[in-house]
Amino acid sequence: MRQRFSDFVGRGERSGRAFGQSASFRSFLTKASLLATLMANAPAALAKDCSPSSDGSNPCPVTLVRPPVAPLSAMAKLGKALFFDKGLSGSGQLSCASCHVPSAHYAPDNALAFAKGGVAMDKFGVRAVPSLTYRERQPPFSVGPDNATSETAPPPPPPPSVKGVKSASNTGASAQAMVPQGGLFWDGRADTLQSQAAGPLFDAREMAATHAGVAARLRNAPYSADLFRLIGAHASDDMLIAEALFALARYQIEAPSFHPYSSRYDAWLEGKTHLTRDEAEGLRLFNDLAKGNCAACHLSTVDEEGRPPLFTDHQYEALAAPRNPLAPKGTYDLGLCAAGRADIGHNDAYCGLFRTPSLRNSATRKVFFHNGVFTSLRQVMDFYVLRDIEPERFYPRRLGGSVRLHNDLPDQYEANIDNADAPFEKRMSPALTPVERNRVINFLHALTDQ
């Protein structure tokens, strides 16, 4: 939470690069922007420490800008009916809400690494089901200069380049390179909530619907009259399905339950509550670039528009999570490089990369990482801190006794693995002690919506 002079310098530099301006013009804009920013923020940036006070209060309270709350539109109400309709699935037993459970922050309420589905409910998905909360600010996929606090799409993709080292005090360090960011699903293959909804709906391992079956259901459901009032009585099957997917998107965008921003941390940001001693220390460790450095990717500060932090920079990392024994045998999940996106194709530099998730409500989840390999936040914290120090804790041994490192990623993609950003950089001792890891976890519990 501490603002530094270097943060403002970095922000000005990033704004110039993002628009492809000349070096001299960037320098002019950077200096002008820096001067204006310092004049407006000098008391907070240079004179005030915004870390939690000794009593756990926030010395720099803000007024958060939350999404407006209004009655649902007719289209969003229709989307709500669709969200809970099991009749859309091929089995008749699954709705969107079956895996994205409202009481579980629109994530699964069970400990299954892969959700069960299919026409006969005898198949399993291949990735852990993510939460649908806080998708109203998810930017479309792009490859461009890093601007970790903005959800605006960067310029079109240039050739990939080497990523800079990121830290919690300079999350824009990778602005020196072009980085993949945005998009939905773990691999960013969808850009809109409409296309995201179509994914599990028509996946044979999940809801296993067919276009003909969905169209028939839309014409003969309890909400069909509302649907036809909105789109006309003579809509084609393709239009019916397109409008249904749009309705699902409107429901997620409009319903406050998808983006409540009601955690204790949100209240703390506004000066309405105090963090406990362990939570406050956990926040400090979370932000400390020499300790957890978590905020380098899971941004913890209010953005320039006053919006609450999403605890993600929307970017992609190759963390080399261990293989889940339940994963389909004989195959590798290569993530971004195998997403099937026409704009990037198959690029080896993106193999093993998965989208950085939000940490909001993470303390209520029962499985973690794209493959659901971990079942507790403590396991996740141990992996971050000890992956390269005690790899035998996470990876299997070969017959000869050596550790098979990074066993869920083919050897040719080893160079993609993050070995530079703390706490993954080379070190002899853990960046966080067991007690410190527990305190970071205590802080993560403060991110749970009430």
VOFIDO-813808 format. One line per field, with one value per residue (C-alpha): y, x, z negated. Coordinates in nm, 4 decimals. Layout:
<sites>
py	Y ...
px	X ...
pz	Z ...
</sites>
This chain:
<sites>
py	0.0000 0.2339 0.4843 0.5654 0.8388 0.5659 0.4456 0.7773 0.7849 0.4349 0.5246 0.8193 0.6085 0.3371 0.5858 0.7054 0.3588 0.2456 0.4916 0.4340 0.7949 0.9137 0.9119 1.2925 1.3307 1.0546 1.2363 1.5581 1.3816 1.1892 1.5035 1.6921 1.4001 1.3459 1.7087 1.7163 1.3878 1.4920 1.8208 1.6389 1.3495 1.4848 1.4582 1.0974 0.9885 1.1500 1.2285 0.9628 0.5933 0.4165 0.0840 -0.0262 0.1723 -0.0006 -0.0450 -0.1953 0.1138 0.2648 0.5944 0.6788 0.6014 0.6438 0.6475 0.3449 0.3741 0.0703 -0.0353 0.1384 -0.0641 -0.0543 -0.2887 -0.5577 -0.4857 -0.7154 -0.8801 -0.9378 -1.0893 -1.3272 -1.4062 -1.4938 -1.7464 -1.8954 -1.9105 -2.1480 -2.3529 -2.7151 -2.7820 -2.6172 -2.8969 -3.2209 -3.4213 -3.1985 -3.2011 -2.9041 -2.5312 -2.2542 -2.2302 -2.5964 -2.5156 -2.1412 -2.1586 -1.8200 -1.9048 -1.9973 -1.6644 -1.8186 -2.0877 -2.4599 -2.5474 -2.8848 -3.0075 -3.1609 -3.0625 -3.1156 -3.0780 -3.3717 -3.3455 -3.4908 -3.6175 -3.9165 -3.7259 -3.9637 -3.7245 -3.4675 -3.1300 -3.0776 -2.7633 -2.6324 -2.4212 -2.0516 -1.8046 -1.5765 -1.2852 -0.9563 -1.0253 -0.6854 -0.5378 -0.8174 -0.6730 -0.8583 -1.0512 -0.8621 -0.8584 -0.5218 -0.2977 -0.3736 -0.1334 -0.3304 -0.0816 -0.0353 -0.2618 -0.0802 -0.3076 -0.2326 -0.2003 -0.4974 -0.7836 -0.7371 -1.0234 -1.1620 -1.0497 -1.1244 -1.0143 -0.7806 -0.8719 -0.7560 -0.6517 -0.5279 -0.1809 -0.1651 -0.3787 -0.2144 -0.3480 -0.5763 -0.2680 -0.2975 -0.6016 -0.6954 -0.9255 -1.1253 -1.0054 -1.0126 -1.2623 -1.5161 -1.8781 -1.9926 -1.9649 -1.6413 -1.8042 -1.5942 -1.2147 -1.1632 -1.3035 -1.4265 -1.6427 -1.7521 -1.8792 -2.0752 -2.2665 -2.4907 -2.4935 -2.6772 -2.8687 -3.2431 -3.2899 -3.0201 -2.9103 -3.1082 -2.9113 -2.9041 -2.6039 -2.7794 -2.8790 -2.5309 -2.3707 -2.6148 -2.5396 -2.1642 -2.1985 -2.4049 -2.2844 -2.1016 -1.7817 -1.8235 -1.5578 -1.3039 -1.3982 -1.3521 -1.0220 -0.8962 -1.0247 -1.0750 -1.3696 -1.4876 -1.5187 -1.7923 -2.0562 -1.8787 -1.5504 -1.7207 -1.8665 -1.5438 -1.3419 -1.6016 -1.5780 -1.1983 -1.2218 -1.4365 -1.1718 -0.8913 -1.0803 -1.1133 -0.7480 -0.6050 -0.8284 -0.6818 -1.0297 -1.0809 -0.7803 -0.6776 -0.5443 -0.6114 -0.7697 -0.6495 -0.5255 -0.3032 -0.1680 -0.1158 0.0755 0.3119 0.3453 0.1661 -0.1207 -0.2285 -0.5240 -0.7646 -0.7689 -1.0831 -0.9463 -0.6194 -0.8030 -1.0321 -0.7297 -0.5906 -0.9227 -0.9480 -0.6127 -0.6427 -0.7020 -0.8805 -1.1121 -1.2267 -0.9836 -1.1079 -0.7629 -0.7710 -0.9830 -0.9607 -0.5825 -0.4656 -0.0926 0.1208 0.2113 0.5594 0.5745 0.4933 0.1411 -0.1390 -0.3634 -0.6878 -0.8600 -0.9530 -0.7786 -0.9862 -1.1189 -1.4705 -1.6605 -2.0051 -2.1178 -2.4902 -2.6169 -2.9915 -3.2298 -3.3354 -3.7185 -3.6893 -3.5043 -3.6916 -3.9277 -3.8855 -3.5182 -3.1803 -2.8720 -2.6075 -2.3118 -1.9932 -2.1308 -2.3945 -2.1663 -2.1672 -1.7902 -1.6776 -1.3583 -1.5342 -1.8876 -2.1473 -1.9671 -2.1669 -1.8604 -1.8844 -2.2561 -2.3242 -1.9759 -1.9373 -1.6302 -1.4824 -1.5189 -1.2695 -1.3517 -1.2167 -1.4911 -1.7250 -1.8278 -1.9941 -2.2031 -2.5728 -2.6263 -2.4001 -2.3464 -2.4304 -2.8033 -2.8014 -2.9687 -2.7926 -2.8043 -2.5334 -2.1856 -2.3183 -2.5618 -2.2751 -2.0543 -2.3377 -2.3946 -2.0289 -2.0113 -2.3581 -2.4625 -2.4297 -2.4804 -2.8063 -2.9315 -3.2841 -3.1604 -3.0965 -3.3052 -3.6865 -3.8783 -4.0827 -4.4481 -4.3458 -4.1108 -3.7755 -3.5264 -3.4872 -3.1088 -2.9285 -3.2558 -3.0979 -2.9113 -3.0590 -2.9966 -2.7755 -2.5076 -2.4845 -2.1384 -2.0031 -2.0785 -1.7761 -1.7962 -1.4222 -1.2610 -1.2879 -1.5216 -1.7419 -1.5820 -1.7936 -1.7940 -2.0275 -1.9718 -1.9229 -1.5697 -1.6273 -1.8292 -2.0680 -1.8092 -1.5377 -1.7602 -1.8049 -1.4296 -1.3783 -1.6380 -1.4479 -1.1408 -1.3354 -1.4228 -1.0479 -1.0543 -1.2667 -1.0832 -1.0588
px	0.0000 0.2991 0.3281 0.6788 0.8303 0.9464 0.5883 0.4869 0.7930 0.7112 0.3479 0.4446 0.6877 0.4287 0.1715 0.4138 0.5064 0.1459 0.0658 0.3838 0.5046 0.8537 1.1178 1.1340 0.7571 0.7371 0.9973 0.7953 0.4717 0.6438 0.7846 0.4574 0.2561 0.5026 0.4901 0.1108 0.0896 0.3394 0.1599 -0.1688 -0.0321 0.2734 0.1280 0.0216 0.3108 0.6053 0.5024 0.2545 0.3004 -0.0195 0.0669 -0.1744 -0.1339 -0.0316 -0.3984 -0.4839 -0.6582 -0.6033 -0.4114 -0.5074 -0.8798 -1.0404 -1.3887 -1.4216 -1.5985 -1.8232 -2.0497 -2.3893 -2.6744 -3.0028 -3.2966 -3.2114 -3.3035 -3.5477 -3.2566 -3.0667 -3.3774 -3.3986 -3.0300 -3.0971 -3.3611 -3.1177 -2.8392 -3.0430 -3.2034 -3.0844 -3.2981 -3.0361 -2.7840 -2.7631 -2.8209 -3.0954 -2.9043 -2.6656 -2.7167 -2.4577 -2.5316 -2.4432 -2.0718 -2.0887 -2.2788 -2.4054 -2.3434 -1.9828 -1.9128 -2.0084 -1.7419 -1.7874 -1.9021 -1.7247 -1.3661 -1.3661 -1.0621 -1.2637 -1.6407 -1.8560 -2.0683 -2.1530 -2.4830 -2.4725 -2.2957 -2.0020 -1.7325 -1.5084 -1.3769 -1.0041 -0.9563 -1.0654 -1.3807 -1.3042 -1.5289 -1.7521 -1.7239 -1.5621 -1.5731 -1.7288 -1.3775 -1.2022 -1.0360 -1.0318 -0.7193 -0.4273 -0.0489 0.1001 0.2842 0.2185 -0.0104 -0.1089 -0.3607 -0.5608 -0.8217 -0.7964 -0.6803 -0.3264 -0.2293 -0.2412 0.0035 0.3668 0.6202 0.6723 0.9755 1.1433 0.9412 1.0947 1.1117 0.8057 0.7851 0.5148 0.6734 0.6998 0.4310 0.5041 0.8586 0.7470 0.6433 0.9888 0.8461 0.5158 0.3092 -0.0123 -0.3018 -0.6794 -0.9287 -1.1519 -1.0958 -0.7594 -0.6116 -0.7763 -0.9512 -1.2693 -1.2977 -1.6613 -1.8965 -2.1173 -1.8436 -1.7379 -2.0902 -2.0950 -1.7795 -1.9123 -2.2631 -2.1502 -1.8528 -1.9259 -1.7506 -1.9507 -2.3081 -2.2951 -2.5707 -2.6339 -2.7439 -3.0659 -3.1342 -3.0698 -3.2893 -3.5722 -3.5446 -3.5439 -3.8682 -4.0415 -3.9156 -4.1079 -3.9255 -3.9814 -4.2542 -4.0175 -3.7472 -3.9693 -4.1040 -3.7463 -3.6220 -3.9343 -4.1568 -3.9808 -3.6212 -3.4062 -3.2376 -2.9036 -3.0559 -3.2256 -2.8985 -2.7041 -2.9590 -2.9650 -2.5870 -2.6141 -2.8779 -2.6443 -2.3749 -2.6121 -2.7096 -2.3463 -2.2757 -2.5844 -2.6432 -2.4564 -2.3879 -2.1273 -1.9242 -2.0203 -1.6821 -1.7999 -1.4932 -1.3371 -1.0438 -1.2787 -1.4139 -1.0577 -0.9675 -1.2535 -1.1453 -1.4536 -1.2820 -0.9483 -0.7378 -0.6267 -0.2576 -0.1999 -0.4011 -0.2085 0.1228 -0.0010 -0.0794 0.2680 0.4265 0.1921 0.3174 0.6827 0.8924 1.1603 0.9101 0.5866 0.5915 0.2361 0.1140 0.3407 0.0749 -0.2169 -0.2518 -0.3677 -0.4157 -0.7048 -0.6695 -0.6520 -1.0311 -1.0829 -1.2081 -1.1350 -0.8403 -0.9176 -0.6034 -0.4907 -0.2958 -0.4870 -0.1561 -0.0220 0.2498 0.4099 0.4415 0.4961 0.2247 0.2672 0.0623 -0.2670 -0.2797 -0.6459 -0.5564 -0.6116 -0.3217 -0.0811 -0.1557 -0.0246 -0.2355 -0.0222 -0.2458 -0.2209 -0.0218 -0.2918 -0.5920 -0.6764 -0.6716 -0.6333 -0.4528 -0.1550 -0.1766 0.0525 0.3564 0.6053 0.6794 0.3252 0.3251 0.2626 0.1203 -0.2128 -0.4101 -0.3426 -0.6702 -0.8192 -0.7539 -1.0894 -1.2799 -0.9834 -1.0065 -1.3408 -1.2125 -1.1384 -0.9029 -0.6358 -0.4445 -0.5744 -0.5530 -0.6882 -0.3733 -0.3741 -0.6564 -0.5603 -0.4113 -0.1292 -0.0297 -0.0330 0.1816 0.4279 0.4571 0.5298 0.7972 0.9537 0.9097 1.2784 1.4154 1.2370 1.1025 1.0642 0.7634 0.5701 0.7141 0.7497 1.0763 1.2022 1.2961 1.6570 1.5552 1.5980 1.3112 1.1102 1.0859 0.7934 0.6253 0.3219 0.5185 0.7261 1.0982 1.1169 0.9111 1.1248 1.2470 0.8927 0.8774 0.8963 1.2318 1.2894 1.0003 1.0227 0.9733 1.0759 1.4164 1.7175 1.7674 1.9054 1.6399 1.2622 1.1356 0.8614 0.8790 0.5932 0.4549 0.4720 0.2935 0.0122 -0.0152 -0.0474 -0.3247 -0.4926 -0.4885 -0.6383 -0.9341 -1.0021 -1.0714 -1.3847 -1.7062 -1.9565
pz	0.0000 -0.0264 0.2576 0.3774 0.5944 0.8360 0.8776 1.0309 1.2574 1.3821 1.4429 1.6644 1.8640 1.9205 2.0491 2.3171 2.4372 2.4478 2.7261 2.9278 2.8994 2.9865 2.7152 2.6941 2.6811 2.4208 2.2151 2.2340 2.1378 1.8617 1.7028 1.7364 1.6038 1.3212 1.2150 1.2171 1.0301 0.7671 0.7103 0.6611 0.4604 0.2813 -0.0696 -0.0197 0.2003 0.0274 -0.3276 -0.4315 -0.4881 -0.3823 -0.5426 -0.8196 -1.1399 -1.4616 -1.5548 -1.2143 -1.0798 -0.7361 -0.7559 -0.3954 -0.3597 -0.0188 0.1280 0.3539 0.6881 0.7171 1.0063 0.9939 0.8451 1.0333 1.1014 1.3532 1.7128 1.8886 2.0701 1.7442 1.5834 1.8758 1.8267 1.4649 1.5699 1.8213 1.5627 1.3470 1.6266 1.6252 1.9315 2.1507 2.0863 2.2773 1.9597 1.8225 1.4941 1.5219 1.5305 1.5187 1.1478 1.0946 1.1215 1.0554 0.7274 0.6034 0.2376 0.3245 0.4984 0.8320 0.8024 0.7256 0.3751 0.3803 0.3782 0.7267 0.9307 1.2498 1.2743 1.3753 1.6895 2.0281 2.1688 1.9334 1.6533 1.6895 1.8107 1.6455 1.7544 1.7915 1.5816 1.2442 1.2703 1.2087 1.0314 1.2384 0.9976 1.0987 1.4718 1.5452 1.5598 1.7460 2.0589 2.3915 2.4790 2.6281 2.6349 2.5576 2.3094 1.9479 1.7657 1.4618 1.3269 1.6456 1.8018 2.1348 2.4147 2.5341 2.9014 3.1440 3.0856 3.1883 3.1824 2.8294 2.6337 2.3041 2.0031 1.7471 1.3801 1.1896 0.8278 0.5967 0.5978 0.9781 1.1375 1.4718 1.5017 1.7806 1.9800 2.1375 2.3158 2.4722 2.2548 2.3059 2.0959 2.0695 2.1977 2.0250 1.9196 1.7858 2.1358 2.2521 2.5459 2.5102 2.5172 2.4180 2.1592 2.4446 2.5958 2.2473 2.1750 2.5007 2.4022 2.1231 2.2732 2.5878 2.4428 2.4584 2.1219 1.9468 2.0200 2.3461 2.5196 2.8933 3.0964 3.1906 2.8308 2.6951 2.9606 2.8832 2.5116 2.5734 2.7705 2.5027 2.1638 1.8906 1.9938 2.3717 2.3878 2.2290 2.4756 2.7804 2.6479 2.6428 2.9782 3.1892 3.2649 3.5808 3.4614 3.6154 3.4043 3.4401 3.3242 3.0314 2.9115 2.9671 2.7701 2.4919 2.4553 2.4531 2.1785 1.9690 2.0100 1.9092 1.5948 1.4906 1.5643 1.3941 1.0900 0.7884 0.6509 0.9243 0.8096 0.4542 0.3375 -0.0162 -0.1765 -0.4988 -0.2925 -0.0931 -0.4204 -0.5422 -0.2278 -0.3089 -0.6707 -0.8028 -0.9850 -1.1274 -1.0191 -1.2877 -1.3730 -1.1652 -0.8712 -0.8759 -0.8875 -0.6099 -0.3936 -0.4539 -0.3554 -0.0554 0.0747 -0.0306 0.2835 0.0773 -0.0920 0.0712 0.3651 0.4270 0.5298 0.8355 1.0075 0.7630 0.7413 0.3999 0.4558 0.5757 0.9445 1.0966 1.1226 0.7556 0.8215 0.5718 0.6580 0.8425 0.7120 1.0612 1.3365 1.5976 1.7286 1.7876 1.6070 1.6340 1.2732 1.3416 1.1101 1.0462 1.2550 1.1029 1.0967 1.2029 1.5252 1.8541 1.9101 2.1988 2.2610 2.1451 2.0874 2.2577 2.1704 2.3739 2.6692 2.7288 2.6753 3.0447 3.0790 3.4408 3.3378 3.1762 3.3126 3.1554 3.0188 2.8134 2.5982 2.4578 2.3714 2.0039 1.9423 1.7649 1.6645 1.3214 1.1277 0.8876 0.5225 0.4129 0.2303 0.2768 -0.0884 -0.0150 0.2759 0.2347 0.5322 0.6786 1.0034 1.3498 1.2819 0.9274 0.7989 0.4605 0.2096 -0.0400 -0.0448 -0.2634 0.0109 0.2595 0.0364 -0.0259 0.3486 0.4208 0.1528 0.1800 0.5449 0.6238 0.2726 0.1831 0.5178 0.3851 0.1871 0.5078 0.7893 0.8163 0.8166 1.1066 1.0619 1.0020 0.7206 0.8938 0.8846 1.2064 1.2004 1.3625 1.4476 1.6146 1.8815 2.1666 2.1345 2.4443 2.2691 1.9540 2.0539 2.0155 1.6428 1.4129 1.2346 1.1984 1.0098 0.6314 0.4561 0.7520 0.8053 0.7045 0.3292 0.0654 -0.2025 -0.1815 -0.1253 -0.3821 -0.7016 -0.7881 -1.0313 -0.7661 -0.5164 -0.7668 -0.8055 -0.4310 -0.4362 -0.7212 -0.4994 -0.2082 -0.4298 -0.4528 -0.0758 -0.1180 -0.0281 -0.3066
</sites>
